[in-house]
Amino acid sequence: MNKKSLRIIDLRSDTVTKPSGAMREVMMTAEVGDDVFGEDPTINLLQDKAADLFDMESALFVPSGTMANEIAIKVHTNPGDEVITDCLSHIVHFESGAPGLLSGINLLSIQTPNGIITAEQIEKALRPDRIAYPHNSLISLENTHNYGGGAIFPLSEIKRISSLAKRKSLRLHLDGARIFNAMAVTGIKPGEYSQHFDSVMFCLSKGLGAPVGSLLMGSKDFVDAARRYRKMFGGGMRQIGMLGAAGIYALDNNVERLNEDHKNAKLLAEAFQSTLLFELNTGLVETNIVIAGIADRNTSPQEAAARLEENGILVFPFGDNSIRAVTHLDISNEDIEDACERIKRHF
Ligand SMILES: Cc1ncc(COP(=O)(O)O)c(C=O)c1O
């Protein structure tokens, strides 16, 4: 095949999706107002819709998932506190050290192969109440788990962690950047997840295909405090109804289809598994993220990604010995069949 004519199949992330024509149309005609004054009618609609959907008192639109997590940490903690999370979490690895800078807290990250930690692990990690130790004030979970290969956090474990948190007077936050992917697989309703948390965030700009934005939800008091920190962190925006319209469109139109991405991820995983270069347990692929290990120890993740790129497939090198591929709204079943065929033929 002539490499120059190869169609690029971009599997680096579900953040690469572009707003569709229909989404752009609703953005064009959105009503707008000054959102810092709380006067953007479309953002207000989106916030109400999210709060209703998740059965939470209140919701706040923020520019990014990172800002949502960082605001939640800020509201739930005091400087010097220690936040318990897992060793692979987004807040540990991919938020540029913001928890230390913005909230002055330590992160205690519990070891786990896929991001799913247990109530027992957390209880063991909790600090005794002595002046030499940091104060534990918050637990943060991630569902689905990005670095954990899209793993779904079991609701049964969330319930056990939530009751531990209540018993120990700790707050519980959910980084639900991809919670809709978890719900698509489990059939569990948003409120069944959210009732166990003091705050929940989800992203519009990943599997749901909107260009910008996340929703941070919780009690009215939590969201009032969050709104103040959103302004302080530079996330107070003005006439952003266009972004709100994209978000409403995404919730109305792009949730039902998420299992297509999950089916495509399984096909992709099987293709990687069938090669000599890659190795993975396809049973571990639960949602739209595929982490394929590299069987040949002489090939680095960067080299493996470069070889895939030569064949028109974009992925991210991942950790010491793997690559990550993510299926999404802008990748059709035809694209995946094409990608699988290229992988099987060239690797
Ligand atoms: C699990 C998780 N949380 C938070 C974020 C941050 O979202 P954003 O890129 O909008 O800051 C991401 C982004 O990929 C993510 O995967």
The ligand as an SDF file (V2000), in Angstrom:
LIG
                    3D

 16 16  0  0  0  0  0  0  0  0999 V2000
   -9.4840   10.2010   34.4950 C   0  0  0  0  0  0  0  0  0  0  0  0
   -9.2430   11.6100   34.0630 C   0  0  0  0  0  0  0  0  0  0  0  0
   -9.4880   12.6120   34.9160 N   0  0  0  0  0  0  0  0  0  0  0  0
   -9.3060   13.8900   34.5850 C   0  0  0  0  0  0  0  0  0  0  0  0
   -8.8740   14.2370   33.3290 C   0  0  0  0  0  0  0  0  0  0  0  0
   -8.6160   15.6800   33.0100 C   0  0  0  0  0  0  0  0  0  0  0  0
   -9.4230   16.1960   32.0370 O   0  0  0  0  0  0  0  0  0  0  0  0
   -8.9530   17.4920   31.1900 P   0  0  0  0  0  0  0  0  0  0  0  0
   -8.0640   16.9800   30.1290 O   0  0  0  0  0  0  0  0  0  0  0  0
  -10.2490   18.0440   30.6940 O   0  0  0  0  0  0  0  0  0  0  0  0
   -8.2680   18.4030   32.1400 O   0  0  0  0  0  0  0  0  0  0  0  0
   -8.5890   13.2290   32.3940 C   0  0  0  0  0  0  0  0  0  0  0  0
   -8.0930   13.5750   31.0500 C   0  0  0  0  0  0  0  0  0  0  0  0
   -7.7560   12.7450   30.2350 O   0  0  0  0  0  0  0  0  0  0  0  0
   -8.7760   11.8740   32.7730 C   0  0  0  0  0  0  0  0  0  0  0  0
   -8.4840   10.8630   31.9480 O   0  0  0  0  0  0  0  0  0  0  0  0
  1  2  1  0
  2  3  1  0
  2 15  2  0
  3  4  2  0
  4  5  1  0
  5  6  1  0
  5 12  2  0
  6  7  1  0
  7  8  1  0
  8  9  2  0
  8 10  1  0
  8 11  1  0
 12 13  1  0
 12 15  1  0
 13 14  2  0
 15 16  1  0
M  END
$$$$
